[in-house]
Amino acid sequence: MVRVRLHKQDGFALIDLIFVCGMIGLISSIAVPRLLLARQSASAASAIGSMRAINSAELSYAISCGSGFYAPKLTTLGTAPLGTTEPFVSPDLGSADSVTKSYYLIQLAAAPFVGAPPTCNGVPSDTAGRGYRAAADALEPNNTRFFATNSGGTIYEDTTSFFAVMPEYDDPAQGHILR
């Protein structure tokens, strides 16, 4: 009598692997755009938070250090006043004059005012401004949310960059108030 052994097949068949790969591809095609949208929303929230932090820091600077005048650059807000170790903004905003944070380019500028006194954190006279403008420009190609603010303390939103045309005192000609 001859015994025939049947081999048990372990593992997956090729069709099983193709089916699983197809399912992963289908789920990925649905999930990835939503993931990118969620990342853009989180980046925009971070940019709005940065604009609020700059408004708050500029107000504190003008009241306590600038004799009523505003800081001309982010690095000025990132410099602690003499006698303290706490700057007006966190190091992620005050480390350079233009900062990339959460896929946004954060900038601040103030026109120097002749007659502005020297400040408590080393800004020389005639350098601080009577107003300021700050912006968060999106660096991702598909992100169309740009933010800006000025010494009025209101944050504005537009679909294009408006740092260059943002006035230091009044409402900008483009964009709308962020509510």
Buried (B, 14 or more C-beta within 10 A) or exposed (E): EEEEEEEEEEEEEEEEEEEEEEEEEEEEEEEEEEEEEEBBEEBBEBBBEBBEBBBEBBBBBBEEBBEEBBBBBBBBBBBBBEEEEEBBBEEBBBEEBEBEBBBBBBBBBBEBBEEBBBBBBEBEEEBBBBBBBBBBBBEEEEBEBBBBBBBBEBBBBBEEBBBEBBBBEEBBEBBEEBE
